[in-house]
């Protein structure tokens, strides 16, 4: 295989790993009680 083919296959492999890993990470959720106002910042907590 030439260098170009190896590079393309590596990029495809990295993209597939990223897609697979995306399904295992849970999204963070922000509080819904008046956060984001002038004196009340929003804090993000990762749920396990």
C-alpha positions in Angstrom: 0.0 0.0 0.0 1.2 3.5 -0.7 1.3 6.3 1.8 -1.9 8.0 0.5 -3.9 4.8 1.0 -2.6 4.3 4.6 -3.4 7.9 5.4 -7.0 7.6 4.1 -7.6 4.4 6.0 -6.2 5.9 9.2 -8.5 8.9 8.9 -11.5 6.6 8.3 -10.5 4.4 11.4 -10.1 7.5 13.6 -13.6 8.7 12.5 -15.2 5.4 13.2 -13.6 5.3 16.7 -14.9 8.9 17.3 -18.4 7.9 16.3 -18.3 4.8 18.5 -17.0 6.8 21.5 -19.7 9.5 21.0 -22.4 6.9 21.9 -20.7 6.1 25.3 -20.4 9.7 26.5 -23.5 11.1 28.3 -24.3 14.8 27.7 -24.0 17.2 30.6 -27.2 18.9 31.8 -27.5 22.4 33.2 -29.8 23.3 36.1 -33.1 24.7 35.0 -33.9 26.9 38.0 -33.2 30.5 37.0 -29.6 29.9 36.0 -28.0 32.3 33.5 -29.4 35.5 35.1 -27.2 38.4 36.0 -26.1 37.2 39.4 -26.8 33.5 39.0 -24.4 31.6 36.7 -25.1 28.2 35.4 -23.0 25.2 36.6 -22.7 22.1 34.6 -22.5 18.7 36.4 -21.6 15.5 34.5 -24.0 12.7 35.5 -22.5 9.2 35.7 
